[in-house]
Amino acid sequence: MATKNNDIKDNPGFALGPENYKLMAIGFGIIILGFILMIGGKSNDPNVFNPGIFSFRRITLAPLVLLAGFIFEIYAIMKKSR
């Protein structure tokens, strides 16, 4: 008689460990920070152009922070639990 692999039946908990979920929460915070950095730059008068929408923070920094957050999320999911 062959032995059954009961690892899945013995541990029916979450797919990832608690450390993974903590890292995913940190990554989610980084992504939210990236979106917050993009906020602003609107003009009160639609006939007046506001060059503030092309600031370094909105064009360069925020997308890099978002990219770092998404890469960190991939790392958090792929990290092996102990």
ZAVODREN-448143 format. One record per atom (N, C-alpha, C): residue in three letters; chain; atom name; z, x, y. Coordinates in steps of 0.1 Angstrom, whole numbers. Each point is the difference from the previous one (the first is absolute). Layout:
N
type:Ala | mol:A | atom:CA | w:Z | u:X | v:Y
...
% end
This chain:
82
type:Met | mol:A | atom:N | w:0 | u:8 | v:-12
type:Met | mol:A | atom:CA | w:0 | u:-8 | v:12
type:Met | mol:A | atom:C | w:0 | u:9 | v:12
type:Ala | mol:A | atom:N | w:-9 | u:-3 | v:10
type:Ala | mol:A | atom:CA | w:-1 | u:8 | v:12
type:Ala | mol:A | atom:C | w:11 | u:-4 | v:10
type:Thr | mol:A | atom:N | w:5 | u:10 | v:7
type:Thr | mol:A | atom:CA | w:10 | u:-3 | v:10
type:Thr | mol:A | atom:C | w:-7 | u:-6 | v:13
type:Lys | mol:A | atom:N | w:7 | u:-9 | v:6
type:Lys | mol:A | atom:CA | w:-6 | u:-6 | v:12
type:Lys | mol:A | atom:C | w:6 | u:7 | v:12
type:Asn | mol:A | atom:N | w:-8 | u:1 | v:11
type:Asn | mol:A | atom:CA | w:4 | u:6 | v:12
type:Asn | mol:A | atom:C | w:7 | u:-11 | v:9
type:Asn | mol:A | atom:N | w:13 | u:1 | v:0
type:Asn | mol:A | atom:CA | w:8 | u:-10 | v:6
type:Asn | mol:A | atom:C | w:4 | u:4 | v:14
type:Asp | mol:A | atom:N | w:-6 | u:10 | v:6
type:Asp | mol:A | atom:CA | w:4 | u:5 | v:13
type:Asp | mol:A | atom:C | w:-2 | u:-11 | v:11
type:Ile | mol:A | atom:N | w:-11 | u:-8 | v:-1
type:Ile | mol:A | atom:CA | w:-3 | u:-10 | v:9
type:Ile | mol:A | atom:C | w:10 | u:-12 | v:-2
type:Lys | mol:A | atom:N | w:3 | u:-3 | v:-12
type:Lys | mol:A | atom:CA | w:9 | u:-11 | v:-3
type:Lys | mol:A | atom:C | w:15 | u:3 | v:4
type:Asp | mol:A | atom:N | w:3 | u:13 | v:-2
type:Asp | mol:A | atom:CA | w:14 | u:4 | v:4
type:Asp | mol:A | atom:C | w:2 | u:1 | v:15
type:Asn | mol:A | atom:N | w:-10 | u:2 | v:7
type:Asn | mol:A | atom:CA | w:1 | u:2 | v:15
type:Asn | mol:A | atom:C | w:-9 | u:-9 | v:7
type:Pro | mol:A | atom:N | w:3 | u:-13 | v:1
type:Pro | mol:A | atom:CA | w:-10 | u:-9 | v:6
type:Pro | mol:A | atom:C | w:2 | u:-1 | v:15
type:Gly | mol:A | atom:N | w:5 | u:10 | v:7
type:Gly | mol:A | atom:CA | w:3 | u:0 | v:14
type:Gly | mol:A | atom:C | w:-12 | u:2 | v:8
type:Phe | mol:A | atom:N | w:2 | u:6 | v:12
type:Phe | mol:A | atom:CA | w:-11 | u:2 | v:9
type:Phe | mol:A | atom:C | w:-10 | u:11 | v:-5
type:Ala | mol:A | atom:N | w:-12 | u:-1 | v:6
type:Ala | mol:A | atom:CA | w:-10 | u:10 | v:-5
type:Ala | mol:A | atom:C | w:3 | u:14 | v:6
type:Leu | mol:A | atom:N | w:6 | u:1 | v:11
type:Leu | mol:A | atom:CA | w:3 | u:12 | v:7
type:Leu | mol:A | atom:C | w:15 | u:2 | v:1
type:Gly | mol:A | atom:N | w:4 | u:12 | v:2
type:Gly | mol:A | atom:CA | w:15 | u:3 | v:1
type:Gly | mol:A | atom:C | w:5 | u:-3 | v:14
type:Pro | mol:A | atom:N | w:13 | u:0 | v:2
type:Pro | mol:A | atom:CA | w:5 | u:-2 | v:14
type:Pro | mol:A | atom:C | w:-4 | u:10 | v:10
type:Glu | mol:A | atom:N | w:-2 | u:12 | v:-4
type:Glu | mol:A | atom:CA | w:-4 | u:11 | v:9
type:Glu | mol:A | atom:C | w:-14 | u:-3 | v:5
type:Asn | mol:A | atom:N | w:-9 | u:-6 | v:-8
type:Asn | mol:A | atom:CA | w:-13 | u:-3 | v:4
type:Asn | mol:A | atom:C | w:0 | u:-11 | v:10
type:Tyr | mol:A | atom:N | w:9 | u:-10 | v:-1
type:Tyr | mol:A | atom:CA | w:0 | u:-11 | v:9
type:Tyr | mol:A | atom:C | w:6 | u:5 | v:14
type:Lys | mol:A | atom:N | w:9 | u:9 | v:-1
type:Lys | mol:A | atom:CA | w:5 | u:6 | v:13
type:Lys | mol:A | atom:C | w:-11 | u:7 | v:7
type:Leu | mol:A | atom:N | w:-7 | u:8 | v:-7
type:Leu | mol:A | atom:CA | w:-12 | u:7 | v:6
type:Leu | mol:A | atom:C | w:-10 | u:-9 | v:5
type:Met | mol:A | atom:N | w:-3 | u:-11 | v:-7
type:Met | mol:A | atom:CA | w:-9 | u:-10 | v:5
type:Met | mol:A | atom:C | w:5 | u:-7 | v:13
type:Ala | mol:A | atom:N | w:13 | u:-2 | v:1
type:Ala | mol:A | atom:CA | w:5 | u:-6 | v:12
type:Ala | mol:A | atom:C | w:-2 | u:10 | v:12
type:Ile | mol:A | atom:N | w:2 | u:13 | v:-3
type:Ile | mol:A | atom:CA | w:-2 | u:10 | v:11
type:Ile | mol:A | atom:C | w:-15 | u:0 | v:4
type:Gly | mol:A | atom:N | w:-8 | u:0 | v:-10
type:Gly | mol:A | atom:CA | w:-15 | u:-1 | v:3
type:Gly | mol:A | atom:C | w:-4 | u:-12 | v:8
type:Phe | mol:A | atom:N | w:6 | u:-11 | v:-3
type:Phe | mol:A | atom:CA | w:-3 | u:-13 | v:7
type:Phe | mol:A | atom:C | w:5 | u:2 | v:14
type:Gly | mol:A | atom:N | w:11 | u:6 | v:2
type:Gly | mol:A | atom:CA | w:5 | u:3 | v:14
type:Gly | mol:A | atom:C | w:-9 | u:9 | v:8
type:Ile | mol:A | atom:N | w:-6 | u:10 | v:-6
type:Ile | mol:A | atom:CA | w:-9 | u:8 | v:6
type:Ile | mol:A | atom:C | w:-13 | u:-7 | v:4
type:Ile | mol:A | atom:N | w:-4 | u:-9 | v:-8
type:Ile | mol:A | atom:CA | w:-12 | u:-8 | v:3
type:Ile | mol:A | atom:C | w:3 | u:-10 | v:11
type:Ile | mol:A | atom:N | w:11 | u:-6 | v:0
type:Ile | mol:A | atom:CA | w:4 | u:-9 | v:12
type:Ile | mol:A | atom:C | w:1 | u:8 | v:13
type:Leu | mol:A | atom:N | w:5 | u:13 | v:-1
type:Leu | mol:A | atom:CA | w:0 | u:8 | v:12
type:Leu | mol:A | atom:C | w:-14 | u:3 | v:5
type:Gly | mol:A | atom:N | w:-9 | u:2 | v:-9
type:Gly | mol:A | atom:CA | w:-14 | u:3 | v:4
type:Gly | mol:A | atom:C | w:-6 | u:-12 | v:7
type:Phe | mol:A | atom:N | w:3 | u:-12 | v:-4
type:Phe | mol:A | atom:CA | w:-5 | u:-12 | v:6
type:Phe | mol:A | atom:C | w:7 | u:-2 | v:14
type:Ile | mol:A | atom:N | w:13 | u:3 | v:1
type:Ile | mol:A | atom:CA | w:7 | u:-1 | v:12
type:Ile | mol:A | atom:C | w:-6 | u:9 | v:11
type:Leu | mol:A | atom:N | w:-4 | u:12 | v:-5
type:Leu | mol:A | atom:CA | w:-6 | u:10 | v:9
type:Leu | mol:A | atom:C | w:-13 | u:-5 | v:6
type:Met | mol:A | atom:N | w:-7 | u:-9 | v:-7
type:Met | mol:A | atom:CA | w:-13 | u:-5 | v:5
type:Met | mol:A | atom:C | w:2 | u:-11 | v:10
type:Ile | mol:A | atom:N | w:12 | u:-6 | v:2
type:Ile | mol:A | atom:CA | w:2 | u:-11 | v:9
type:Ile | mol:A | atom:C | w:-2 | u:4 | v:14
type:Gly | mol:A | atom:N | w:-6 | u:-9 | v:8
type:Gly | mol:A | atom:CA | w:-1 | u:1 | v:14
type:Gly | mol:A | atom:C | w:-14 | u:3 | v:5
type:Gly | mol:A | atom:N | w:-1 | u:3 | v:13
type:Gly | mol:A | atom:CA | w:-13 | u:3 | v:6
type:Gly | mol:A | atom:C | w:-8 | u:-12 | v:5
type:Lys | mol:A | atom:N | w:7 | u:-11 | v:0
type:Lys | mol:A | atom:CA | w:-8 | u:-12 | v:5
type:Lys | mol:A | atom:C | w:0 | u:-1 | v:15
type:Ser | mol:A | atom:N | w:-9 | u:-7 | v:5
type:Ser | mol:A | atom:CA | w:-1 | u:-2 | v:15
type:Ser | mol:A | atom:C | w:4 | u:-14 | v:3
type:Asn | mol:A | atom:N | w:8 | u:-2 | v:11
type:Asn | mol:A | atom:CA | w:4 | u:-14 | v:4
type:Asn | mol:A | atom:C | w:-12 | u:-7 | v:6
type:Asp | mol:A | atom:N | w:-9 | u:7 | v:6
type:Asp | mol:A | atom:CA | w:-12 | u:-6 | v:6
type:Asp | mol:A | atom:C | w:-12 | u:3 | v:-9
type:Pro | mol:A | atom:N | w:-7 | u:-10 | v:-5
type:Pro | mol:A | atom:CA | w:-12 | u:3 | v:-9
type:Pro | mol:A | atom:C | w:-11 | u:6 | v:7
type:Asn | mol:A | atom:N | w:0 | u:0 | v:13
type:Asn | mol:A | atom:CA | w:-11 | u:7 | v:7
type:Asn | mol:A | atom:C | w:3 | u:14 | v:3
type:Val | mol:A | atom:N | w:12 | u:5 | v:-3
type:Val | mol:A | atom:CA | w:3 | u:14 | v:3
type:Val | mol:A | atom:C | w:1 | u:7 | v:-13
type:Phe | mol:A | atom:N | w:-6 | u:12 | v:-1
type:Phe | mol:A | atom:CA | w:0 | u:8 | v:-12
type:Phe | mol:A | atom:C | w:12 | u:9 | v:0
type:Asn | mol:A | atom:N | w:8 | u:0 | v:-11
type:Asn | mol:A | atom:CA | w:12 | u:9 | v:-1
type:Asn | mol:A | atom:C | w:-4 | u:12 | v:-9
type:Pro | mol:A | atom:N | w:-1 | u:12 | v:5
type:Pro | mol:A | atom:CA | w:-3 | u:11 | v:-9
type:Pro | mol:A | atom:C | w:12 | u:5 | v:-9
type:Gly | mol:A | atom:N | w:11 | u:-7 | v:1
type:Gly | mol:A | atom:CA | w:12 | u:3 | v:-8
type:Gly | mol:A | atom:C | w:-3 | u:-3 | v:-15
type:Ile | mol:A | atom:N | w:-10 | u:-8 | v:-3
type:Ile | mol:A | atom:CA | w:-3 | u:-3 | v:-14
type:Ile | mol:A | atom:C | w:-5 | u:13 | v:-7
type:Phe | mol:A | atom:N | w:-5 | u:9 | v:7
type:Phe | mol:A | atom:CA | w:-5 | u:13 | v:-6
type:Phe | mol:A | atom:C | w:9 | u:11 | v:1
type:Ser | mol:A | atom:N | w:13 | u:-2 | v:0
type:Ser | mol:A | atom:CA | w:10 | u:10 | v:1
type:Ser | mol:A | atom:C | w:1 | u:8 | v:-13
type:Phe | mol:A | atom:N | w:5 | u:12 | v:0
type:Phe | mol:A | atom:CA | w:2 | u:8 | v:-12
type:Phe | mol:A | atom:C | w:8 | u:-7 | v:-10
type:Arg | mol:A | atom:N | w:10 | u:-7 | v:4
type:Arg | mol:A | atom:CA | w:10 | u:-7 | v:-9
type:Arg | mol:A | atom:C | w:-8 | u:-10 | v:-8
type:Arg | mol:A | atom:N | w:-9 | u:-8 | v:6
type:Arg | mol:A | atom:CA | w:-6 | u:-11 | v:-7
type:Arg | mol:A | atom:C | w:-12 | u:4 | v:-8
type:Ile | mol:A | atom:N | w:-7 | u:10 | v:5
type:Ile | mol:A | atom:CA | w:-13 | u:5 | v:-6
type:Ile | mol:A | atom:C | w:2 | u:10 | v:-11
type:Thr | mol:A | atom:N | w:10 | u:9 | v:2
type:Thr | mol:A | atom:CA | w:2 | u:11 | v:-10
type:Thr | mol:A | atom:C | w:13 | u:-1 | v:-8
type:Leu | mol:A | atom:N | w:11 | u:-1 | v:8
type:Leu | mol:A | atom:CA | w:13 | u:1 | v:-7
type:Leu | mol:A | atom:C | w:2 | u:-12 | v:-9
type:Ala | mol:A | atom:N | w:-2 | u:-12 | v:4
type:Ala | mol:A | atom:CA | w:3 | u:-12 | v:-8
type:Ala | mol:A | atom:C | w:-8 | u:0 | v:-13
type:Pro | mol:A | atom:N | w:-13 | u:3 | v:0
type:Pro | mol:A | atom:CA | w:-7 | u:0 | v:-13
type:Pro | mol:A | atom:C | w:4 | u:11 | v:-9
type:Leu | mol:A | atom:N | w:4 | u:12 | v:5
type:Leu | mol:A | atom:CA | w:5 | u:10 | v:-8
type:Leu | mol:A | atom:C | w:14 | u:-3 | v:-6
type:Val | mol:A | atom:N | w:8 | u:-7 | v:7
type:Val | mol:A | atom:CA | w:13 | u:-5 | v:-5
type:Val | mol:A | atom:C | w:-2 | u:-10 | v:-11
type:Leu | mol:A | atom:N | w:-10 | u:-9 | v:2
type:Leu | mol:A | atom:CA | w:-3 | u:-10 | v:-10
type:Leu | mol:A | atom:C | w:-5 | u:7 | v:-13
type:Leu | mol:A | atom:N | w:-9 | u:9 | v:2
type:Leu | mol:A | atom:CA | w:-6 | u:7 | v:-12
type:Leu | mol:A | atom:C | w:12 | u:7 | v:-8
type:Ala | mol:A | atom:N | w:9 | u:7 | v:8
type:Ala | mol:A | atom:CA | w:11 | u:6 | v:-7
type:Ala | mol:A | atom:C | w:9 | u:-10 | v:-7
type:Gly | mol:A | atom:N | w:1 | u:-12 | v:6
type:Gly | mol:A | atom:CA | w:8 | u:-10 | v:-7
type:Gly | mol:A | atom:C | w:-6 | u:-5 | v:-13
type:Phe | mol:A | atom:N | w:-13 | u:-2 | v:1
type:Phe | mol:A | atom:CA | w:-7 | u:-4 | v:-13
type:Phe | mol:A | atom:C | w:0 | u:11 | v:-10
type:Ile | mol:A | atom:N | w:-2 | u:12 | v:4
type:Ile | mol:A | atom:CA | w:1 | u:11 | v:-10
type:Ile | mol:A | atom:C | w:14 | u:1 | v:-6
type:Phe | mol:A | atom:N | w:10 | u:-2 | v:8
type:Phe | mol:A | atom:CA | w:14 | u:0 | v:-4
type:Phe | mol:A | atom:C | w:3 | u:-11 | v:-10
type:Glu | mol:A | atom:N | w:-6 | u:-12 | v:2
type:Glu | mol:A | atom:CA | w:1 | u:-11 | v:-9
type:Glu | mol:A | atom:C | w:-6 | u:3 | v:-14
type:Ile | mol:A | atom:N | w:-12 | u:6 | v:0
type:Ile | mol:A | atom:CA | w:-6 | u:4 | v:-12
type:Ile | mol:A | atom:C | w:9 | u:10 | v:-8
type:Tyr | mol:A | atom:N | w:6 | u:10 | v:8
type:Tyr | mol:A | atom:CA | w:10 | u:9 | v:-7
type:Tyr | mol:A | atom:C | w:12 | u:-8 | v:-5
type:Ala | mol:A | atom:N | w:5 | u:-9 | v:7
type:Ala | mol:A | atom:CA | w:12 | u:-8 | v:-4
type:Ala | mol:A | atom:C | w:-3 | u:-8 | v:-13
type:Ile | mol:A | atom:N | w:-12 | u:-5 | v:-1
type:Ile | mol:A | atom:CA | w:-4 | u:-7 | v:-12
type:Ile | mol:A | atom:C | w:-2 | u:9 | v:-12
type:Met | mol:A | atom:N | w:-6 | u:11 | v:2
type:Met | mol:A | atom:CA | w:-4 | u:9 | v:-11
type:Met | mol:A | atom:C | w:11 | u:9 | v:-4
type:Lys | mol:A | atom:N | w:11 | u:2 | v:8
type:Lys | mol:A | atom:CA | w:11 | u:9 | v:-4
type:Lys | mol:A | atom:C | w:7 | u:-6 | v:-13
type:Lys | mol:A | atom:N | w:2 | u:10 | v:-9
type:Lys | mol:A | atom:CA | w:6 | u:-4 | v:-13
type:Lys | mol:A | atom:C | w:15 | u:-3 | v:2
type:Ser | mol:A | atom:N | w:5 | u:-10 | v:-6
type:Ser | mol:A | atom:CA | w:14 | u:-3 | v:0
type:Ser | mol:A | atom:C | w:7 | u:8 | v:-10
type:Arg | mol:A | atom:N | w:13 | u:3 | v:3
type:Arg | mol:A | atom:CA | w:7 | u:8 | v:-9
type:Arg | mol:A | atom:C | w:6 | u:-8 | v:-12
% end
